[in-house]
């Protein structure tokens, strides 16, 4: 996979899946998602982002990998703060 070695490109790649998870869970499937597990679509998107991160680092695009990593960890933190209720 050819990825431009730029942090902004990595951030944009990292935003795609969490934004798709938000669109599907909040806009299209608002009532169909299991009410007990509201964070699942976001955590699946994060897992796929981490697989993409591995591929980016294999392609020696470290700056893009850092951008993707920043967005991925921000998505994890936001998911835990806003979607997953910790007791």
Secondary structure, 3 states (H helix, E strand, C coil): CCCCCCHHHHHHHHHHHHHHHHHHHHHHCCCCCCCCCCCHHHHHHHHHHHHHHHHHHHCCCHHHHHHHHHHHHHHHHHHHHHCCCCC
